[in-house]
Amino acid sequence: MTDKKIYYHLPGLFEFYELYRVFLPVFREHREYFYDWCEIGSIYGAPSDCIWGGGRTSFGDADPQKVLALMQEYKISARLTFSNSLLRKEHLQDRKCNALCELFEKQTEVKNGVILHSELLLDYLQNMYQDLYFVSSTTKVLTDFQRFLEEVNREEFRYVVPDFRLNKMFDKLNRMSDSQKEKVEFLCNECCWFGCKDRKVCYESVSRKNLGESCPEHDCHAPGAEGGYLFSKAMTNPGFISVADIKDVYRPMGFSDFKIEGRGLGSALILEFLLYYMTRPEYQIHVREKIYLDNMLDLF
C-alpha cells in the first residue's frame, strides 16, 4: 500500500475562490514543489445564505459559474456543503440550493458531490440529481465505531467522515475491509476540545442560523475556546493527523482520503494548511512567494 495516492479534500470552494484561483496554477505548473504522493480529491464549500448549509455559517460570495469553471479547468471534484441537520420538507424547494445542485450536476468529466446530514435531503437529492455523489457529514458526530461502520456500509454514500475522535482507533480501523477503507475520509486538523460533549449542539446552532431561525447563542466553554482556531493548538489535539501519520500509518493501512477543515478561517491560514499537508518543506517558501508577492493585495 506504500504507493497508494493520498487525496486531500480542501475547504473553501466559494469562501476562498480567489486563493484557489492563484494556488491551483502553482500546483499544476510546479508539481515538483509538492509531494508526489498527494492529489486534490475535492474542494468543498457553499455560498452565503444557503439554507441547506451547515457545519459553518458560510460567507462565500464567489459566482457559482466561475467556481465551477475553475474546478472543471483543473479536473477537481466540487462538493456543496449542505449539512444542515434541521431541514423540513418545505425547505427542499429552496430555489438557490436547487439551482446550485442543477448547475453542479451538469459537469460530466469529473463528478461533483454534496456533503449532507439530513436523511430528508438525501432522499430528495437522490431522486432529483442522480449524477451527484453523496458524502456523510462529520456533523453527524459519529463517535461510536459500530455506528460509524453502519454508515460506511450504506450504498448511498461514496465517503463517510467520522468524528475526529475515531481517528486513532487503529486496532478497529485496521480490521476494516479494503472496500470500507476506501470510503473513509478522516478529518485531519480539528481544533475542538477532544472531550467535547456539545459538538452536536454547536452544529445545530449553525443549522438554525442558516435557516434564519432565532436561537439562543451557544457559547463554547471548552478549554481554550476563547482563543479561537490555532493550527499550533490543533497539532496538539489527540485526534490530529500529521503528514507523518498519513505517510507512515494511514497510507500503509490502506486509507487514502483526508479532509482539511477551515471554511470559517482566513486565506492566510488555509495557505498554511496547503503548505503543511501538500508542499515539500524545501519548497514552501517558493509557494509562499508566488502566492503572497504576486497576489498580496487581492488575497490578504
C-alpha positions in Angstrom: 0.0 0.0 0.0 3.0 2.3 0.2 2.5 3.6 -3.4 -1.1 4.5 -2.7 -2.1 8.0 -3.7 -3.4 10.3 -1.0 -6.4 12.6 -1.8 -7.0 15.8 0.2 -10.4 17.4 0.4 -9.9 21.1 0.8 -12.1 23.8 2.4 -13.5 26.9 0.9 -14.9 26.2 -2.6 -16.7 29.5 -2.6 -15.2 31.1 0.5 -11.6 31.0 -0.8 -12.2 31.0 -4.5 -9.6 33.8 -5.0 -6.9 31.8 -3.2 -7.5 28.7 -5.2 -7.6 30.8 -8.4 -3.9 31.5 -7.8 -2.9 28.3 -6.0 -4.1 25.8 -8.5 -1.9 27.1 -11.3 1.1 26.8 -9.0 0.1 23.3 -8.1 -0.1 22.3 -11.8 2.9 24.2 -13.2 5.3 23.5 -10.3 4.4 19.9 -9.3 7.9 19.5 -8.1 7.1 21.8 -5.2 4.6 19.3 -3.9 4.7 15.7 -2.6 4.3 13.3 -5.5 2.1 11.0 -3.4 -0.7 13.5 -2.9 -3.5 14.9 -5.1 -6.5 17.2 -4.6 -9.6 15.0 -4.3 -12.1 17.7 -4.0 -12.7 21.3 -2.8 -15.9 21.8 -0.7 -18.0 24.7 0.5 -21.2 26.7 0.0 -22.2 30.3 -0.9 -23.5 32.5 1.8 -27.2 32.4 2.6 -27.8 28.7 1.6 -30.5 27.4 4.0 -29.3 23.8 3.3 -25.8 24.8 4.6 -24.4 23.5 7.9 -21.3 22.9 9.8 -20.2 26.5 9.4 -22.1 29.7 8.6 -20.8 30.4 5.1 -19.5 33.7 3.8 -18.7 32.6 0.3 -19.8 35.1 -2.4 -18.0 33.9 -5.5 -20.0 33.4 -8.6 -21.0 29.7 -8.9 -20.4 29.7 -12.6 -16.8 30.9 -12.1 -16.3 28.4 -9.3 -17.4 25.5 -11.4 -15.4 26.7 -14.4 -12.2 26.7 -12.2 -12.9 23.2 -10.9 -13.5 21.9 -14.4 -10.3 23.5 -15.7 -8.3 21.6 -13.1 -10.5 18.5 -13.2 -11.2 18.7 -9.5 -14.5 17.5 -7.9 -16.5 20.3 -6.3 -18.6 19.5 -3.3 -21.5 21.5 -2.0 -21.6 21.6 1.8 -25.3 21.1 2.5 -25.0 19.6 6.0 -27.9 21.3 7.7 -29.4 18.8 10.2 -32.7 20.5 10.8 -34.3 20.7 7.4 -38.0 20.3 7.0 -40.0 19.3 3.9 -40.8 22.9 2.9 -37.1 23.7 2.8 -36.5 21.2 0.0 -38.0 23.6 -2.6 -35.4 26.4 -1.9 -34.6 27.9 -5.3 -31.0 28.9 -4.6 -29.9 25.4 -3.3 -31.7 23.6 -6.1 -30.2 25.8 -8.7 -26.7 25.0 -7.4 -27.4 21.3 -7.5 -28.7 21.6 -11.0 -25.6 23.5 -12.1 -23.1 21.2 -10.4 -24.8 18.1 -11.7 -24.1 19.2 -15.3 -20.3 18.7 -15.1 -19.5 15.5 -16.9 -15.8 14.9 -16.8 -15.4 14.9 -13.0 -18.4 14.1 -10.8 -19.4 16.7 -8.2 -20.9 15.8 -4.8 -22.9 17.0 -1.8 -21.9 16.7 1.8 -25.0 16.2 3.9 -26.5 15.3 7.2 -30.3 15.2 6.6 -31.9 11.9 5.5 -34.8 14.0 4.1 -32.3 15.9 1.9 -30.6 12.7 0.9 -33.8 11.2 -0.3 -34.7 14.3 -2.2 -31.3 14.7 -3.9 -31.2 11.1 -4.9 -34.4 11.5 -6.8 -33.8 14.9 -8.3 -30.0 15.0 -9.0 -28.8 11.4 -9.8 -25.5 12.5 -11.2 -24.2 13.9 -7.9 -22.5 11.7 -5.3 -23.0 12.0 -1.6 -20.8 12.3 1.5 -21.9 11.6 5.0 -21.0 14.7 7.0 -18.9 14.8 10.1 -21.7 16.9 11.7 -23.4 13.6 12.5 -20.7 13.3 15.2 -20.2 9.5 14.6 -18.2 8.7 17.8 -19.5 5.1 18.2 -17.4 2.9 16.0 -20.1 0.4 15.2 -22.5 3.2 14.2 -19.7 4.6 12.0 -19.3 1.2 10.3 -23.0 1.0 9.6 -22.8 4.4 7.9 -19.8 3.2 5.9 -21.7 0.2 4.7 -24.5 2.3 3.3 -24.6 2.3 -0.5 -25.8 5.9 -0.7 -22.5 7.3 0.4 -19.3 7.4 -1.6 -17.5 8.7 1.5 -18.1 9.0 5.3 -16.4 11.5 7.5 -16.2 10.1 11.1 -15.9 12.2 14.1 -12.2 13.1 14.7 -12.2 11.2 17.9 -12.2 8.0 16.0 -9.1 9.0 14.1 -6.6 7.0 16.3 -8.7 3.8 16.9 -6.1 1.9 14.8 -7.0 -1.6 16.1 -10.6 -1.2 14.9 -9.7 0.8 11.7 -7.2 -1.8 10.6 -9.8 -4.5 10.8 -12.0 -2.8 8.2 -12.2 -4.3 4.8 -10.4 -2.7 1.8 -13.8 -1.6 0.4 -14.7 0.0 3.7 -11.4 1.8 4.0 -11.9 3.3 0.5 -14.9 5.2 1.8 -13.4 6.7 4.9 -12.4 10.4 4.9 -10.6 11.5 8.0 -10.8 15.0 9.4 -7.2 15.9 10.0 -6.9 19.3 11.7 -9.8 19.7 14.1 -9.1 22.1 16.9 -12.2 21.3 19.0 -11.6 20.0 22.5 -11.2 16.2 22.4 -13.5 15.8 25.4 -16.3 18.0 24.0 -19.8 16.7 24.5 -21.6 19.6 22.9 -20.5 19.2 19.3 -23.9 18.3 18.0 -25.4 21.3 19.8 -22.8 23.6 18.1 -23.7 22.2 14.7 -27.5 22.5 15.4 -27.0 26.1 16.3 -25.3 26.7 12.9 -28.1 24.9 11.2 -30.7 27.2 12.8 -28.8 30.3 11.8 -28.6 29.1 8.2 -32.4 28.6 8.3 -32.8 32.1 9.6 -34.3 30.9 12.8 -33.7 32.6 16.1 -31.8 30.5 18.6 -30.1 31.2 21.9 -26.4 32.0 21.4 -24.4 28.9 22.1 -21.1 29.7 23.9 -18.4 27.1 23.8 -17.0 26.6 27.3 -14.3 24.1 26.2 -10.8 24.7 27.5 -9.0 27.2 25.2 -12.1 28.0 23.2 -11.8 31.7 23.7 -8.6 31.7 21.7 -10.3 30.5 18.5 -8.8 28.3 15.9 -5.0 28.0 16.1 -3.2 25.5 13.9 -0.5 25.1 16.6 -3.2 24.1 19.0 -4.8 21.7 16.6 -1.5 20.0 16.2 -1.6 19.1 19.9 -5.1 17.6 19.7 -5.1 13.8 20.3 -7.1 13.4 17.1 -4.7 15.4 14.9 -3.4 13.7 11.8 0.0 14.8 10.8 1.8 14.4 7.4 4.0 11.7 9.0 0.8 9.9 10.3 -0.6 10.0 6.8 2.5 8.6 5.1 3.7 6.2 7.8 0.4 4.9 9.4 -2.8 5.5 7.4 -1.4 5.0 3.9 0.2 1.6 4.7 -3.1 0.6 6.3 -4.9 1.3 3.1 -6.6 4.7 3.8 -6.3 7.4 1.2 -8.8 10.3 1.8 -8.2 13.2 4.3 -10.3 16.2 4.9 -8.8 19.6 5.9 -11.2 21.8 7.8 -11.2 25.6 7.7 -14.1 27.2 5.8 -14.6 29.7 8.6 -10.9 30.7 8.7 -8.9 33.2 6.6 -7.0 32.7 3.4 -3.6 33.0 5.1 -4.4 30.1 7.4 -5.7 28.0 4.6 -2.5 28.6 2.8 -0.6 27.3 5.8 -2.7 24.0 5.6 -1.8 23.7 1.9 1.9 24.2 2.7 2.0 21.8 5.6 0.0 18.9 4.1 0.9 19.2 0.4 4.2 21.1 0.0 7.7 19.7 0.3 9.4 21.7 3.2 12.2 22.9 1.0 9.7 24.5 -1.5 7.3 26.0 1.0 9.0 29.4 0.7 8.6 29.2 -3.1 4.9 28.6 -2.8 4.5 31.4 -0.3 6.4 33.8 -2.6 4.2 33.0 -5.6 1.0 33.4 -3.6 2.0 36.4 -1.4 4.2 38.5 -3.7 2.1 38.2 -6.8 -1.3 38.4 -5.2 -0.9 40.0 -1.8 -3.3 42.9 -2.3 -6.0 40.8 -3.7 -5.9 37.9 -1.3 -4.8 39.2 2.0 
